[in-house]
Amino acid sequence: MSTAEPRVGHTRAYVVCGCTLLGGLVVLVLLVTHLGDERLGPDPARGGIPALLGVGLALSGLFVIAHRSAPGLGWLLLWTGLSQTVGRAVILAAAFAGVGPALGAVAISILLLCDVVYLFAMYALPLWLPQGYLPRGPIRIYAVVVALWSVIHTFYDLAVSTFYGVPSFLQHGFWLDARQWVGSWLAPRLDLVPPLVILTSLVVMAVHWARSPGPHPMRIIPLLPYLVWLFVVFGGYHLKLSPDTYEILLYASSVVWPGTFAYAFARDRQWHLDRSTRRMLAAFALASALMAGYFAIVVGLSRFLPGARSTGAVVMAVGSLAIGLLLRPAITQAMYVVDRFYYGERARPYQVVRDLAERLSRAVVPGVAPALLCETVVRTLNLPGAGVVVDTRRGPRELARVGTVGPGGMDFPLTYEGVVIGRLSAPPRPGQVVLDRQDVEVLGFLADQAAPAIASLRLYEDLQESRERIVLAREEERRRLRHDLHDGLGPALSGTRLQVDTARTCVPAGSPAEGTLMVASEGIGEAITELRRITEGLAPAALDRMGLACALRESASRLDNRSAGRPCILVELDPDPLPPLPAAVEVAVYRISGEALNNVVRHSGAERAALRVRVRAAEVTVEIVDDGHGHPAGGDGDGSGAGDGIGMRSMAERAEELGGTFTVDNGERGTVVRAVLPCPGTDLRDGPGTTP
C-alpha cells in the first residue's frame, strides 16, 4: 500500500468524525435550549445519550483507523457514530422547527435509516472480532440476516413513536397495518429474539476467534463493557432501579464501552503515528470531552438550581459553550499570526525545510543553492540578512549574500559526510543581541538540508577551477614551446642548412659528396617547414608576430572589404593598447573574435559591424555587434553553410573551458555575440587609456 492511500483514508475518517461531532453539537444545543419543552418528556437530558454515544463511537473508530490495526471495525464504529448523531439532530431540528408532513416524512425516514445502522452495529459488532474485519463465507450470510432483523426491529419500535411531535406517516394507512402485522408475530417474542441474536453473534465470534491465527489478548478488553452496555439498554428496566441510578448507568456505559475499543485496538498497534495525525486525534478527543462535560454540567445545574432553565440562562450556557469550543483554536490562530508577522515561518520548521528541499530539487544548476538558502532565511524567517561562505583551496569564498549580515551574526556549519565545507551566517533580529533558540534550531535544519547541494557546488567549482588552471597552463606551455621552437630550434636548423649549403659549394660539382650534401640540405629544409607548421598549430602566428591588439585589427581588416559587399568592421579596444593577458585568454579572444566576424560576413548580410574588447581587473568581455538580419540556426563561419553549429559550439566551448559565458542575441536590429572570460589578476595600472 502506498503512503498516499492511508492519508486519503485518514482524510475521509476526519471528515466523518467531524460531521459526527457537528451532529452531536447540534443535538446538545437543541436539548440545552429546550430543556423546558414538554415534548422532550420529564427527563430531557436522556435525549443526549445517543449523541454522546455516537461521538464516542466515532472517536473510537477514528483511533482504530489512525493506528491501521483494524480499519474494517474502525469504519463500522465511525458510520455507527455518525448515524446516531445525524439521526437525532435531524429529528430534533424538525420537531423544534415545526415542519409539515412532507419534511417530517423526510426527517423520520432519515432517523429510521440511521437507527437501522445503529442496531445492526450493536447486534453484529462481535462478528468483527478479533481481527477487525468481517470474515468471508457463512459469517457474511449471517450478517445479512442480522441486517434484515435490524430493519424489522427498528420499524417495530419507531412506528409507534411520537417523534417529538413531528407528523409521522408510520401511524397511517399501509404502515400502520404493516406494524400491526409485524407486531402480531414479534410482540410475544420481543424479549427473546434480541438476546438470541446477540448470543448467536457471540458464538460466531468465539468460533472465529478460536480459528484465527495468533493470540489477541488486548482485544478481549472491549467485550465486557459492551455486554454490560447491552444489558443496561435492553434489560435495565427489569432491574427496578431508580431513574437517577439507571440514568447514571446508562451514561457511564455509553461513555466507557466505545473507549475500550479504541484502547484495545490502539494499544495493539503496529504503526507509528505521525505528528499531524496525533494532533488531529487530540483535537477530536478534546472537542468530544468538552461537549460531554459541558452537557453534564448544564443538565446537573438545571436540576439543582432554580431558574437554570430560563431563556437567559440557556443563552448564556450556549454562548459559553461556543466560547469554550472556539477559545483554543482562536488562541492558536492568534499566536500563529503574531509569530508569523514577527518571526516568519519558524513555527513550522519542517514546512520551511521541505519548501527549501523542493526548491533545491527543482534547481537546474547547483550554483543557485547558496542563493536559495539565503533567500529562505531572509524571506521565510524574516531575518535581516544571510550569507553562505565555503572553504576552498584558496581560502574562504563567499557564494551568496542577501541583506546585511554584520559582525554580530552567528555561524552555522555546513557539514557533508562529516566534513565542514563552509558556514551559513545569520544576524539576530533588530533589537536582539543574539538569535533565540527557535531561530537557531530552524537555521541548523536549513544548513543541514542545504549542505549536500552546496557540497556538490563546491566540487563542481573545484573541477571547473582545475579545468581553468589546466587550460591556462596548457596555453602558457604552448606559448613557451612555440617561442623555444621559433627562437631556438628554428634558427639552429637554418644555420645548419646554411653550413651544409656552404660545404656543398666547396666540393667538385658532380661528385658523390655534392649529392649527399644536397639531400641533407633538402631534408633540413623540410624539417624547417614542418617546424613552422607545428609552431603555427601551437598558437595563432599573428599573436606572436604582432600581439593581440594588432592581430585583432589585422583580422578585421582582412574581412573588411566594402567593395566586395562585405560590412564595414570597427575595432574598439578598452584600454588601448590592451594589457598583457594570459596566453589562454588571448587565444580565446582571438579565436572567438575571428569566428564571430566570419559569421557576420558570411551569414548576417550586415552593412556595419563592431568588434569590442573590454578588459577589466577580473574579466575580459568580447562583443561582436552587427546590424544584419541575424545568423541562421546553427550558422558557422566555416563557409560550409551546412548549419551544423560547429562554429557556435566552438566559441561556446572556448568560453566555458575558461569558466566564462557565451551568449548570442538575435534581435530585430541585428545580432550581439558576447563572451565573458574570467581573467583574475590582470594589471591595468600601466595601460594607457584605462578606466578605473
ZAMARGU-4260 file (C-alpha; in steps of 0.2 Angstrom, whole numbers, plus 5000, padded with zeros to 4 digits):
<rodrens>
0) 5000/5000/5000 | 5007/5017/4995 | 5009/5031/5008 | 4996/5041/4999 | 4982/5028/5002
5) 4982/5029/5021 | 4982/5048/5020 | 4967/5048/5009 | 4958/5036/5021 | 4963/5047/5036
10) 4956/5062/5027 | 4939/5053/5025 | 4939/5047/5043 | 4942/5065/5049 | 4928/5071/5038
15) 4916/5058/5045 | 4921/5061/5063 | 4920/5080/5061 | 4902/5078/5054 | 4898/5067/5069
20) 4904/5080/5081 | 4894/5093/5072 | 4879/5082/5073 | 4882/5079/5092 | 4884/5098/5095
25) 4868/5101/5086 | 4859/5089/5097 | 4866/5095/5113 | 4862/5113/5109 | 4844/5109/5104
30) 4842/5100/5120 | 4850/5113/5131 | 4840/5127/5123 | 4824/5117/5125 | 4826/5109/5142
35) 4808/5115/5147 | 4800/5109/5132 | 4786/5096/5136 | 4790/5086/5120 | 4806/5081/5127
40) 4797/5072/5142 | 4801/5073/5160 | 4819/5069/5158 | 4825/5079/5143 | 4843/5075/5147
45) 4841/5057/5142 | 4839/5063/5124 | 4858/5067/5124 | 4864/5049/5127 | 4863/5044/5109
50) 4873/5059/5104 | 4886/5056/5117 | 4886/5038/5112 | 4888/5042/5093 | 4903/5054/5097
55) 4911/5041/5107 | 4909/5028/5094 | 4916/5039/5080 | 4930/5044/5091 | 4935/5026/5094
60) 4933/5022/5076 | 4945/5036/5071 | 4958/5030/5084 | 4957/5012/5077 | 4958/5019/5059
65) 4973/5030/5063 | 4983/5015/5070 | 4978/5005/5055 | 4976/4990/5066 | 4958/4986/5061
70) 4951/4998/5048 | 4935/4987/5045 | 4930/4989/5063 | 4935/5007/5063 | 4924/5012/5049
75) 4909/5002/5057 | 4911/5012/5073 | 4913/5028/5063 | 4897/5026/5052 | 4888/5020/5068
80) 4893/5035/5077 | 4888/5047/5063 | 4871/5038/5061 | 4867/5041/5080 | 4871/5060/5080
85) 4864/5064/5062 | 4848/5055/5065 | 4844/5063/5082 | 4850/5080/5076 | 4838/5079/5061
90) 4823/5074/5070 | 4825/5087/5084 | 4828/5100/5072 | 4812/5095/5063 | 4802/5095/5079
95) 4808/5112/5085 | 4806/5120/5068 | 4788/5114/5067 | 4789/5106/5049 | 4775/5100/5040
100) 4771/5082/5034 | 4782/5082/5019 | 4798/5087/5028 | 4793/5077/5043 | 4792/5061/5032
105) 4810/5065/5026 | 4816/5068/5044 | 4808/5052/5050 | 4815/5042/5035 | 4832/5048/5039
110) 4830/5043/5058 | 4824/5026/5053 | 4839/5023/5042 | 4851/5029/5055 | 4843/5018/5068
115) 4845/5003/5057 | 4863/5006/5055 | 4865/5008/5074 | 4855/4992/5078 | 4865/4982/5065
120) 4881/4988/5073 | 4875/4983/5090 | 4870/4966/5085 | 4884/4962/5073 | 4898/4970/5082
125) 4906/4954/5088 | 4907/4947/5071 | 4922/4959/5068 | 4932/4952/5082 | 4946/4948/5085
130) 4954/4953/5068 | 4944/4969/5065 | 4936/4964/5049 | 4921/4954/5043 | 4926/4936/5038
135) 4920/4929/5021 | 4909/4914/5019 | 4894/4910/5030 | 4898/4923/5043 | 4893/4936/5030
140) 4877/4927/5026 | 4873/4928/5045 | 4877/4947/5044 | 4864/4949/5031 | 4851/4941/5042
145) 4856/4952/5056 | 4854/4967/5045 | 4836/4961/5040 | 4832/4959/5058 | 4838/4976/5062
150) 4826/4983/5049 | 4811/4974/5057 | 4816/4979/5074 | 4818/4997/5070 | 4802/4998/5061
155) 4793/4990/5075 | 4800/5001/5088 | 4798/5018/5079 | 4781/5015/5071 | 4773/5020/5087
160) 4785/5034/5092 | 4779/5052/5093 | 4795/5059/5086 | 4794/5074/5097 | 4778/5080/5089
165) 4784/5078/5071 | 4769/5072/5060 | 4773/5053/5057 | 4767/5044/5041 | 4770/5027/5050
170) 4754/5029/5060 | 4743/5029/5045 | 4737/5018/5031 | 4749/5004/5025 | 4762/5007/5038
175) 4750/5006/5052 | 4744/4989/5045 | 4761/4983/5042 | 4766/4987/5060 | 4751/4978/5067
180) 4755/4963/5056 | 4774/4963/5062 | 4768/4965/5080 | 4757/4950/5080 | 4772/4939/5077
185) 4785/4949/5086 | 4777/4956/5102 | 4776/4939/5111 | 4795/4936/5106 | 4802/4953/5108
190) 4811/4949/5125 | 4818/4933/5117 | 4824/4937/5099 | 4836/4952/5103 | 4846/4942/5116
195) 4846/4927/5105 | 4853/4937/5090 | 4867/4944/5102 | 4871/4927/5109 | 4872/4920/5091
200) 4884/4934/5086 | 4895/4930/5102 | 4895/4911/5097 | 4900/4915/5080 | 4914/4927/5086
205) 4920/4913/5098 | 4922/4901/5084 | 4930/4913/5073 | 4942/4918/5087 | 4947/4900/5090
210) 4951/4898/5072 | 4960/4915/5069 | 4979/4914/5069 | 4989/4922/5084 | 4984/4927/5101
215) 4974/4943/5103 | 4974/4946/5122 | 4971/4965/5121 | 4955/4963/5110 | 4946/4954/5124
220) 4945/4970/5134 | 4930/4978/5124 | 4919/4963/5126 | 4914/4965/5145 | 4909/4984/5144
225) 4900/4980/5128 | 4890/4966/5136 | 4886/4977/5151 | 4880/4991/5140 | 4869/4979/5131
230) 4862/4973/5147 | 4858/4991/5153 | 4850/4996/5137 | 4839/4980/5134 | 4836/4974/5151
235) 4839/4988/5163 | 4820/4991/5166 | 4820/4974/5174 | 4832/4979/5187 | 4819/4991/5196
240) 4832/5004/5198 | 4828/5022/5202 | 4828/5034/5187 | 4844/5043/5193 | 4853/5027/5196
245) 4848/5020/5179 | 4852/5036/5170 | 4870/5036/5178 | 4872/5018/5172 | 4866/5022/5155
250) 4878/5037/5154 | 4893/5028/5161 | 4891/5013/5150 | 4888/5023/5134 | 4904/5033/5138
255) 4915/5018/5143 | 4912/5004/5131 | 4917/5014/5115 | 4933/5020/5123 | 4938/5002/5127
260) 4938/4998/5108 | 4949/5012/5105 | 4961/5007/5119 | 4962/4989/5114 | 4965/4991/5095
265) 4976/5007/5098 | 4986/4998/5111 | 4989/4983/5100 | 4996/4995/5086 | 5009/4991/5073
270) 5010/5008/5066 | 5018/5024/5072 | 5008/5040/5071 | 5015/5055/5063 | 5014/5072/5071
275) 4999/5078/5061 | 4988/5063/5065 | 4992/5064/5083 | 4987/5082/5083 | 4970/5078/5074
280) 4966/5064/5086 | 4970/5076/5101 | 4959/5089/5094 | 4944/5077/5091 | 4946/5070/5109
285) 4947/5087/5117 | 4931/5093/5107 | 4922/5077/5112 | 4927/5078/5131 | 4922/5097/5131
290) 4905/5093/5124 | 4901/5079/5136 | 4907/5088/5151 | 4898/5104/5146 | 4882/5094/5143
295) 4883/5085/5160 | 4886/5102/5169 | 4872/5110/5161 | 4860/5096/5165 | 4866/5095/5183
300) 4864/5113/5186 | 4846/5113/5178 | 4841/5100/5190 | 4848/5108/5206 | 4847/5127/5203
305) 4830/5136/5201 | 4829/5146/5186 | 4843/5137/5177 | 4831/5133/5163 | 4826/5151/5159
310) 4829/5158/5142 | 4843/5170/5148 | 4852/5155/5157 | 4851/5144/5142 | 4858/5158/5130
315) 4872/5161/5142 | 4875/5142/5143 | 4876/5141/5124 | 4887/5156/5122 | 4899/5149/5135
320) 4899/5133/5125 | 4903/5142/5109 | 4917/5152/5118 | 4924/5136/5125 | 4924/5127/5108
325) 4932/5142/5100 | 4944/5148/5113 | 4958/5136/5109 | 4958/5137/5090 | 4957/5156/5092
330) 4972/5157/5104 | 4981/5145/5092 | 4977/5156/5077 | 4981/5172/5085 | 4998/5165/5091
335) 5002/5159/5074 | 4998/5176/5066 | 5008/5186/5078 | 5023/5173/5077 | 5022/5174/5058
340) 5022/5193/5057 | 5037/5194/5068 | 5047/5178/5065 | 5041/5172/5048 | 5038/5153/5046
345) 5049/5147/5060 | 5034/5140/5070 | 5033/5127/5056 | 5052/5122/5054 | 5048/5106/5044
350) 5037/5115/5031 | 5052/5128/5029 | 5064/5114/5027 | 5053/5105/5015 | 5050/5120/5004
355) 5069/5123/5003 | 5071/5105/4998 | 5058/5106/4984 | 5066/5122/4978 | 5083/5114/4978
360) 5077/5099/4969 | 5069/5110/4955 | 5086/5120/4953 | 5093/5117/4936 | 5111/5121/4941
365) 5120/5119/4958 | 5125/5137/4958 | 5108/5143/4964 | 5109/5133/4980 | 5118/5146/4991
370) 5106/5160/4985 | 5091/5149/4988 | 5097/5146/5006 | 5100/5164/5009 | 5083/5169/5002
375) 5074/5156/5013 | 5082/5163/5028 | 5078/5181/5024 | 5061/5180/5017 | 5054/5165/5026
380) 5061/5168/5043 | 5061/5187/5042 | 5079/5189/5047 | 5089/5204/5042 | 5102/5195/5031
385) 5111/5179/5027 | 5127/5174/5019 | 5135/5157/5013 | 5154/5155/5014 | 5163/5139/5008
390) 5181/5134/5011 | 5191/5132/4995 | 5209/5129/4992 | 5212/5147/4990 | 5204/5151/5007
395) 5186/5156/5012 | 5175/5161/4997 | 5158/5170/4999 | 5145/5161/4987 | 5129/5172/4991
400) 5123/5186/5002 | 5106/5193/5005 | 5103/5208/5016 | 5115/5213/5029 | 5124/5200/5040
405) 5135/5212/5050 | 5149/5207/5063 | 5137/5200/5076 | 5130/5186/5066 | 5130/5168/5071
410) 5138/5154/5060 | 5130/5138/5057 | 5142/5124/5050 | 5138/5116/5033 | 5143/5098/5036
415) 5143/5085/5022 | 5149/5067/5026 | 5157/5073/5042 | 5167/5087/5035 | 5164/5105/5037
420) 5163/5113/5020 | 5158/5130/5024 | 5146/5140/5035 | 5129/5149/5035 | 5129/5166/5044
425) 5114/5175/5050 | 5112/5190/5061 | 5100/5192/5076 | 5084/5202/5073 | 5083/5220/5076
430) 5083/5223/5095 | 5090/5206/5099 | 5108/5203/5105 | 5109/5185/5099 | 5097/5173/5090
435) 5084/5165/5100 | 5083/5146/5102 | 5069/5143/5089 | 5079/5153/5076 | 5095/5143/5080
440) 5085/5127/5078 | 5077/5131/5061 | 5094/5138/5054 | 5103/5122/5059 | 5089/5112/5050
445) 5091/5123/5035 | 5110/5122/5035 | 5109/5103/5036 | 5097/5102/5022 | 5107/5113/5010
450) 5124/5106/5014 | 5124/5092/5001 | 5119/5104/4987 | 5132/5116/4992 | 5145/5102/4993
455) 5141/5097/4976 | 5143/5115/4970 | 5160/5116/4979 | 5165/5100/4970 | 5159/5107/4953
460) 5168/5124/4956 | 5184/5114/4961 | 5183/5104/4945 | 5180/5120/4935 | 5194/5129/4943
465) 5205/5114/4940 | 5200/5114/4922 | 5203/5133/4920 | 5221/5130/4928 | 5224/5116/4915
470) 5219/5127/4901 | 5229/5142/4906 | 5244/5131/4910 | 5242/5122/4893 | 5242/5138/4883
475) 5256/5146/4893 | 5266/5130/4889 | 5261/5131/4871 | 5267/5149/4871 | 5284/5144/4879
480) 5286/5129/4867 | 5282/5140/4852 | 5295/5153/4857 | 5308/5140/4861 | 5305/5131/4844
485) 5304/5148/4834 | 5318/5156/4843 | 5330/5141/4846 | 5327/5126/4836 | 5322/5136/4820
490) 5337/5147/4819 | 5348/5132/4823 | 5341/5122/4809 | 5343/5137/4797 | 5361/5139/4802
495) 5364/5121/4800 | 5357/5121/4782 | 5367/5136/4778 | 5383/5127/4783 | 5378/5112/4773
500) 5375/5123/4758 | 5392/5132/4760 | 5400/5115/4761 | 5392/5109/4745 | 5399/5124/4736
505) 5417/5118/4741 | 5416/5101/4733 | 5418/5097/4715 | 5402/5098/4705 | 5395/5081/4701
510) 5405/5072/4715 | 5396/5060/4726 | 5398/5072/4741 | 5389/5086/4732 | 5374/5074/4730
515) 5374/5069/4748 | 5375/5087/4754 | 5361/5092/4743 | 5350/5078/4750 | 5355/5084/4768
520) 5350/5102/4764 | 5333/5097/4757 | 5330/5087/4772 | 5334/5101/4784 | 5323/5112/4773
525) 5308/5100/4775 | 5312/5100/4794 | 5311/5119/4795 | 5294/5118/4785 | 5287/5105/4797
530) 5293/5115/4812 | 5284/5131/4806 | 5268/5120/4804 | 5270/5114/4822 | 5273/5131/4829
535) 5258/5139/4820 | 5247/5125/4827 | 5253/5128/4844 | 5246/5146/4844 | 5240/5159/4831
540) 5255/5165/4822 | 5248/5183/4822 | 5248/5184/4841 | 5267/5180/4842 | 5270/5191/4827
545) 5261/5207/4832 | 5252/5205/4849 | 5233/5203/4852 | 5228/5221/4848 | 5236/5221/4831
550) 5231/5204/4827 | 5213/5208/4830 | 5214/5224/4819 | 5223/5214/4806 | 5209/5200/4806
555) 5196/5213/4805 | 5204/5222/4791 | 5206/5206/4781 | 5187/5204/4782 | 5183/5222/4779
560) 5180/5224/4760 | 5166/5236/4756 | 5169/5235/4738 | 5166/5216/4738 | 5149/5219/4748
565) 5156/5215/4765 | 5152/5225/4780 | 5162/5239/4787 | 5171/5232/4803 | 5176/5244/4818
570) 5188/5238/4831 | 5186/5246/4849 | 5198/5241/4862 | 5196/5247/4881 | 5210/5250/4886
575) 5220/5253/4870 | 5233/5245/4869 | 5227/5230/4879 | 5237/5225/4894 | 5246/5208/4894
580) 5234/5194/4896 | 5237/5175/4900 | 5240/5165/4884 | 5224/5155/4886 | 5214/5171/4887
585) 5222/5179/4872 | 5220/5163/4861 | 5201/5163/4866 | 5198/5181/4862 | 5207/5180/4846
590) 5198/5164/4840 | 5181/5169/4846 | 5183/5186/4838 | 5188/5178/4821 | 5174/5165/4821
595) 5161/5178/4825 | 5167/5190/4812 | 5167/5176/4799 | 5149/5173/4804 | 5144/5191/4802
600) 5152/5192/4784 | 5145/5175/4778 | 5128/5175/4786 | 5121/5191/4793 | 5120/5202/4777
605) 5125/5217/4788 | 5132/5234/4782 | 5141/5238/4798 | 5149/5228/4812 | 5159/5231/4828
610) 5172/5221/4837 | 5173/5227/4855 | 5186/5220/4868 | 5185/5227/4886 | 5197/5222/4899
615) 5194/5224/4917 | 5203/5218/4933 | 5194/5201/4934 | 5187/5198/4916 | 5188/5201/4898
620) 5172/5205/4888 | 5171/5202/4869 | 5157/5208/4859 | 5153/5207/4841 | 5139/5218/4835
625) 5131/5220/4818 | 5115/5227/4810 | 5111/5212/4800 | 5096/5201/4800 | 5104/5188/4812
630) 5113/5172/4810 | 5103/5156/4804 | 5101/5142/4816 | 5117/5134/4818 | 5126/5146/4806
635) 5145/5145/4806 | 5159/5154/4799 | 5167/5139/4791 | 5159/5143/4774 | 5151/5127/4773
640) 5133/5133/4776 | 5128/5116/4782 | 5121/5124/4798 | 5129/5111/4809 | 5133/5124/4823
645) 5151/5119/4824 | 5157/5137/4825 | 5145/5142/4838 | 5149/5127/4848 | 5167/5130/4846
650) 5165/5148/4853 | 5155/5142/4867 | 5167/5129/4872 | 5182/5140/4872 | 5172/5152/4884
655) 5166/5138/4895 | 5183/5130/4897 | 5189/5146/4905 | 5174/5147/4916 | 5166/5160/4906
660) 5150/5163/4897 | 5144/5164/4879 | 5128/5171/4873 | 5120/5176/4856 | 5106/5188/4855
665) 5097/5189/4838 | 5086/5205/4838 | 5077/5215/4825 | 5091/5227/4824 | 5105/5215/4822
670) 5115/5202/4832 | 5125/5203/4848 | 5138/5189/4851 | 5145/5191/4869 | 5158/5181/4878
675) 5164/5185/4895 | 5180/5177/4901 | 5187/5177/4918 | 5204/5185/4919 | 5210/5186/4938
680) 5225/5196/4942 | 5225/5207/4926 | 5235/5223/4930 | 5228/5238/4921 | 5238/5252/4930
685) 5251/5253/4917 | 5239/5253/4902 | 5236/5270/4894 | 5218/5274/4891 | 5212/5263/4905
690) 5196/5267/4915 | 5197/5264/4934
</rodrens>
